């Protein structure tokens, strides 16, 4: 098992429970990106920033409140509760207690089923599983390395909020961190090369999020790219392609992540990398499986775990319960949250479907009216009219990441639209906004 992040850890656990001997190799921290620098600590930071935003809404709802932002409490919580000060001793012990043999270091395949880790050779009787994850993309911007920059790791490990921050990249990671630091008092600018932030999401969602960011004081620059970086008088100066020069205390590069199978020796399996393509059973080659970000299918913990369960079943000779092509839900944890699943409207039309769209603002729902300040958002449904099925959905709002759950079920289970419209949904709830979107759909 090469790589013990969420996907690799799930594979290892499943194979150990199935009676196989497992050697786990990890060059960094057992648990991977998610618990130490990604999903868990970043959402702790978001949670703290959201608490500040809610406190600032008190005058509009319940009297008066004074807020003094301080990153120290959440930085301490991340260090002590989430990451053990970036120490994986507990995770290693858990793996070994389950019966695994752990090796710290970089693995390299020297021949099929023979793997070197430092001075040690491991022979794989059944096969090799690769789960080495992904790395932040380092854009080829002149001066970037010399000037120095943050990735998400440095941002998560920060002990205090910088006075100013430039974020290159308007995707999920960049926007979550941008909004969080802005709420802690940092002057933040986001630069995105596409014509809108969250370019993979519905344009409606991008517009709502951009407006929310600006309301938090974030300067949003789209359709712009950095062309050079330099350090002057202790500040990082970033020049954009329109000649604008932005001077900030810190520069955060969040322009994406790339699968990381470099140096693993996978040429012995006829693979070049950096991604490891797999089939529906996570097989990359005879005797080789891969799961998680390294497959290039999407950098999501829940996808890695899903793929891991498929791989475990295949390795143990069982029929996988999970479908490899199941619809993939995702959430961007900005305020308002953006949850989505399946096809966007544009993707559905490009696929040649006869598309119907229903869209309803969260603020117009009963729960939105009750919620008041901070209720920006929408529910958008993308329907294949020919089959009468929901093929995609987006939920933007205070509970967008939760509302998308019912819609993900509908897409996954291919529940007919007529069945969905007949549901009784509790009142007043945010997920009742789905009924409003269905009503808008009927008007098409």
Order of alpha helices (4+ residues) and beta strands (2+ residues): alpha-beta-alpha-alpha-alpha-alpha-alpha-beta-beta-beta-beta-beta-beta-alpha-alpha-beta-alpha-beta-alpha-beta-beta-beta-beta-beta-beta-beta-beta-alpha-beta-beta-alpha-beta-alpha-beta-beta-alpha-alpha-alpha
